[in-house]
Amino acid sequence: MAGEGRFLEVKWMAVGMALLGVLVVAVSSLRGDTSPAQQVAFKATRVDLVDQMGSAIARAGEAERSAVLATTDEASRAFADQARAALGEAEVALGQLGGPAGKGSPEREKEQLARFAKAFQELKKGDEEVLRLAVQNTNLKAYALAFGPAAQALSELEAPLARLVEQAAGSTEGRQVVLHALGARVAALHVQALLAPHIAEESDAAMDLMEATLRSEQDQARKELSALAALPSMKASGEVAAAAAALDRYAGLEARILALSRENTNVRSLALTLNQERKTMAVALEALAALKQAILEEPIPGVTYGQAPNPRR
């Protein structure tokens, strides 16, 4: 009987200890207390989310620069999509850190998270502006027109003028033909020389000056052609008319080139990337680094991270 009584005593003690354990767990849960291992895991989860955001922001920055430097609309759009997707990943991680994954985090960490969230929104806003401009590629399209169809039109202007000079050699009007033909060709060359600087220019005021010169040179070319057409020996020639038609084709192309150049999307997106957006990204990454440091420095009772505990504490 004594043995049976001892067995019942041990049994009830075990039951009591189990009930006590359940009670401790329940109280700890209500108080929000967790074990050191759980706190370490909680910290590791938050650090991982911070690292995910840093990686995503870096990938977004690289894709943004590639979108700005791409030479086709298709490539620009592809890189822009990559940049937006990477920022989307960072935003998801930010939402997790500000939601369930960060529940119960210390006040200092919450402050750093709010600071980063503000910087991230500025980064995202600036990035979208850069990408909106980059995919339009108006400067690249202007260059393609200037060095393609527009250059061809000016070449077609010069060819009939060269033939006129050759035909008029030794005639009584030869000198006048040469002077007017040369004047038209020089004006055309001046026009052609101004297109590339206009496309590359960032300042509207500088563009205004260039366009005034372009109009003046075009007018001069037309005056020279009109003077040629007025010469008696030129009235039956189709060469002047061919040169005038080429100048008209060029004028139509120039209007398109200047309109594209004025939009300046490649110049503006590159300037934003190299200046404003670079600074905005630096602010966001600095805030992210401060957030990570705040998480890492959060103390966990009983965890020394490889350091020998101080017996005097």
C-alpha positions in Angstrom: 0.0 0.0 0.0 2.9 2.3 0.8 4.3 1.7 -2.7 0.9 2.5 -4.2 0.6 5.7 -2.2 4.0 6.7 -3.2 3.1 6.1 -6.9 -0.1 8.2 -6.6 1.9 11.0 -4.9 4.5 11.1 -7.8 1.7 10.9 -10.3 -0.2 13.9 -8.9 3.1 15.8 -8.6 3.7 15.2 -12.3 0.2 16.4 -13.1 0.7 19.5 -11.0 4.0 20.3 -12.7 2.4 19.9 -16.1 -0.5 22.2 -15.1 2.1 24.7 -13.8 3.9 24.5 -17.1 0.7 25.2 -19.0 -0.1 28.1 -16.7 3.4 29.6 -17.2 3.1 29.3 -21.0 -0.3 30.9 -20.9 0.9 33.8 -18.7 4.0 34.3 -20.9 1.8 34.4 -23.9 -0.5 37.0 -22.4 2.5 39.1 -21.4 4.1 38.8 -24.8 7.2 37.1 -23.3 9.2 34.7 -25.6 12.2 32.5 -25.1 15.6 33.8 -26.2 15.5 31.3 -29.1 12.2 32.8 -30.3 13.6 36.3 -29.9 16.6 35.4 -31.9 14.4 34.0 -34.7 12.2 37.1 -34.5 15.3 39.3 -35.0 16.6 37.1 -37.8 13.3 37.4 -39.7 13.4 41.2 -39.5 17.0 41.4 -40.5 16.3 39.1 -43.5 13.4 41.4 -44.6 15.7 44.4 -44.3 18.3 42.6 -46.5 15.6 41.7 -49.0 14.7 45.4 -49.3 18.3 46.4 -49.7 18.8 43.9 -52.5 15.6 44.8 -54.2 16.5 48.6 -54.1 19.9 47.9 -55.6 18.4 45.8 -58.4 15.8 48.5 -59.1 18.6 51.1 -59.3 20.6 49.0 -61.8 17.5 48.4 -63.9 16.6 52.1 -63.9 20.0 53.1 -65.2 19.8 50.4 -67.9 16.3 51.8 -68.9 17.8 55.2 -69.2 20.8 54.0 -71.3 18.9 51.5 -73.5 18.9 52.4 -77.2 15.5 51.0 -78.1 12.0 51.4 -76.8 11.6 47.7 -76.2 14.8 47.5 -74.1 13.8 50.6 -72.1 10.4 49.1 -71.3 11.9 45.8 -70.3 14.3 47.4 -67.9 11.6 49.7 -66.6 9.4 46.7 -65.8 12.3 45.1 -64.0 12.9 48.2 -61.9 9.2 48.5 -61.0 9.1 44.8 -60.1 12.1 45.1 -57.8 10.6 48.1 -56.0 7.4 46.1 -55.7 9.4 43.4 -53.9 10.9 45.9 -51.5 7.4 47.3 -50.8 6.1 43.9 -50.0 9.0 43.3 -47.5 8.3 46.8 -46.0 4.7 45.9 -45.5 5.6 42.7 -43.8 8.1 44.5 -41.5 5.5 47.1 -40.6 2.9 44.4 -40.1 2.9 41.0 -38.5 6.7 40.4 -38.9 7.4 43.5 -36.9 4.7 43.2 -34.3 6.1 43.9 -30.9 9.3 45.5 -32.1 11.0 48.2 -29.9 10.1 51.9 -30.3 13.6 52.8 -31.7 13.1 50.2 -34.5 9.7 51.6 -35.3 11.1 55.1 -35.6 13.8 53.9 -38.0 11.2 51.9 -40.0 9.1 55.1 -40.3 12.1 57.0 -41.4 12.9 54.4 -44.1 9.3 54.2 -45.3 9.3 57.9 -45.9 12.6 57.8 -47.8 11.4 54.7 -49.8 8.3 56.6 -51.0 10.4 59.4 -52.2 12.7 57.0 -54.0 9.7 55.2 -55.6 8.2 58.5 -56.7 11.5 59.7 -58.3 12.1 56.3 -59.9 8.7 56.3 -61.6 9.4 59.8 -63.1 12.7 58.6 -64.5 11.2 55.5 -66.0 8.3 57.4 -67.5 10.8 59.6 -69.3 13.3 56.9 -70.2 10.8 54.7 -72.2 9.9 57.6 -74.5 13.5 57.9 -76.0 12.6 61.2 -77.7 16.3 62.3 -78.0 17.3 59.0 -79.6 14.4 59.2 -82.0 15.5 62.8 -82.9 19.1 61.6 -83.5 17.8 58.8 -85.8 15.8 61.3 -87.9 18.7 63.8 -87.9 21.3 61.4 -89.1 18.9 59.4 -91.3 16.1 61.0 -93.3 17.1 64.6 -92.6 20.7 64.0 -93.7 19.5 62.3 -96.8 17.2 65.2 -97.7 20.1 67.7 -97.3 22.2 65.4 -99.5 19.5 65.4 -102.1 19.5 69.2 -101.9 23.3 69.4 -102.6 23.3 67.0 -105.6 21.2 69.1 -108.0 23.1 72.2 -107.0 26.4 70.5 -107.8 25.0 69.6 -111.2 23.9 73.2 -111.8 27.4 74.5 -111.1 28.9 72.0 -113.5 26.4 72.8 -116.3 26.9 76.6 -115.9 30.7 76.4 -116.1 31.9 78.9 -118.8 28.5 80.5 -119.3 27.8 84.2 -118.8 25.8 83.4 -115.7 28.3 80.9 -114.4 29.6 83.1 -111.6 26.1 83.9 -110.3 25.1 80.3 -110.4 28.2 79.3 -108.4 27.6 82.0 -105.8 23.9 81.2 -105.2 24.4 77.4 -105.3 27.3 77.7 -102.9 25.3 80.0 -100.6 22.5 77.5 -100.5 24.8 74.6 -99.7 26.6 76.5 -97.0 23.3 77.4 -95.4 22.2 73.8 -95.5 25.5 72.7 -93.9 25.0 75.2 -91.1 21.5 73.8 -90.5 22.8 70.3 -90.4 25.5 71.2 -87.9 23.0 72.7 -85.4 20.7 69.7 -85.2 22.9 67.4 -83.0 23.7 70.2 -80.5 20.0 71.0 -80.2 19.1 67.4 -79.5 21.8 67.2 -76.8 20.9 70.5 -75.2 19.2 70.6 -71.8 18.4 74.4 -71.6 15.3 75.7 -73.3 16.9 79.1 -73.7 19.8 77.7 -75.6 17.4 75.8 -77.8 15.6 79.0 -78.5 18.8 80.6 -79.8 19.6 77.5 -82.0 16.2 77.5 -83.5 16.4 81.1 -84.4 19.6 80.4 -86.2 18.1 77.4 -87.9 15.2 79.5 -89.2 17.6 82.1 -90.4 19.8 79.6 -92.3 16.7 77.9 -93.9 15.5 81.3 -95.0 18.9 82.0 -96.5 18.9 78.7 -98.4 15.5 79.5 -99.8 16.6 83.0 -100.9 19.6 81.5 -102.7 17.4 79.0 -104.5 14.9 81.7 -105.5 17.8 83.8 -106.9 18.9 80.8 -108.9 15.4 80.2 -110.2 15.3 83.8 -111.4 18.3 83.5 -113.6 17.3 83.3 -117.3 19.3 80.2 -117.9 17.7 78.4 -115.0 14.1 78.8 -116.0 14.0 75.6 -118.0 16.1 73.6 -115.6 14.5 71.1 -113.2 17.5 71.1 -110.9 16.5 74.2 -108.9 13.0 72.7 -108.4 14.6 69.4 -107.2 16.8 71.3 -104.7 13.8 73.3 -103.4 11.7 70.0 -103.0 14.6 68.5 -101.0 14.7 71.6 -98.8 10.9 71.3 -98.2 11.3 67.6 -97.2 14.1 68.5 -94.8 12.0 71.3 -93.3 9.2 68.9 -92.5 11.7 66.5 -90.9 13.4 69.3 -88.9 10.0 70.3 -87.4 9.6 66.7 -86.1 13.2 66.6 -84.9 12.9 69.8 -82.9 9.6 68.7 -81.3 11.2 65.4 -80.2 14.3 67.3 -79.0 12.2 69.7 -77.0 10.7 66.8 -75.0 14.2 65.9 -74.0 13.2 62.7 -72.2 16.6 61.0 -72.5 18.5 64.1 -71.3 16.0 64.7 -68.5 15.9 61.1 -67.3 19.7 60.8 -67.3 20.0 64.1 -65.4 17.5 62.8 -62.8 19.3 59.5 -62.5 22.7 61.0 -62.0 21.6 63.8 -59.6 18.3 63.7 -57.8 17.6 60.0 -57.9 21.1 59.0 -56.9 20.8 61.2 -53.8 17.3 59.9 -53.0 18.6 56.3 -53.2 21.5 57.2 -50.9 19.1 58.6 -48.3 16.9 55.5 -48.5 19.8 53.1 -48.2 21.2 55.0 -45.2 17.9 54.8 -43.5 17.7 51.1 -44.2 21.2 50.6 -42.7 20.1 52.5 -39.6 17.0 50.3 -39.3 19.1 47.1 -39.6 21.5 48.4 -36.9 18.6 49.1 -34.6 17.3 45.6 -35.0 20.8 44.1 -34.5 21.4 46.1 -31.4 18.1 45.1 -29.7 19.3 43.2 -26.6 18.0 39.6 -25.9 18.4 38.4 -22.3 20.8 35.5 -22.1 22.2 36.0 -25.6 25.7 37.4 -25.8 26.4 36.8 -29.6 29.7 35.1 -28.8 30.9 37.6 -26.2 31.8 36.4 -22.7 29.2 37.5 -20.2 30.2 40.1 -17.7 29.9 38.5 -14.2 29.5 41.9 -12.6 26.3 42.6 -14.4 
